[in-house]
Amino acid sequence: MTRREFLNKVIEIYFRDNCNVDTAIQTAIKELNLSKDDYIKIMYGISNKNGGKING
């Protein structure tokens, strides 16, 4: 999943549920069944598994 796809899902939830952004992000993470590491990797391109080094 790309960052754009994730953020599109967050925006969809934001308007669908009429909630704040923090709630929309948490709901998107739950609905997409993402781990915390998956979320960090999607948003920042970093992984906790490799000591926080930037991928690439």
N, C-alpha and C positions, 0 to 999 in steps of 0.2 A: 504494500500500500504506500502511495506517495503522500507527501505532506499536503498537497492540494486536495487529494481525495479525502483525507482525514478532516481537513478544515471544512470542506463542503458538507461532510456529515455533521460536524459541529454546528454549522449554520442552519442546516436542515432541522436539527433538534432544537436549536435556539428559537426558531420561529414556530415549529410544531408545538412545543411544550410551553412556549411563552415564559422562558426561564432566563436566569442570568448566564453569562458566559462560562463561569466556573462549573455550574451545574451541567451545562451543555457538554463541556469537555468530559466530565466524569461519566455522564450518560453515554457519550460516544464510546469511551473506553470500554464500558460494560457491554454495550450492544455489539461492538466489534470484537469483543473477547480478547482485548489486548492486555499484555502484561505491562508492568511499569517500564521494564527495559524496552519493550516494543515501542511504547509511547515516546520514550526518550530518543530512541533511534530514529523514529519517523520525524519528530519535530526538530531534533538538533544534529542528527547524523553521528551521534556518539553512542557507544555501548558501554554499560557498566561491566560487561563480561571481559573487556580488554583493558580494564583499568582506566576507562574514561578517555582513551585516546581517540582522536578524530579519525573516522574511517576514511580511507582513500589514499 
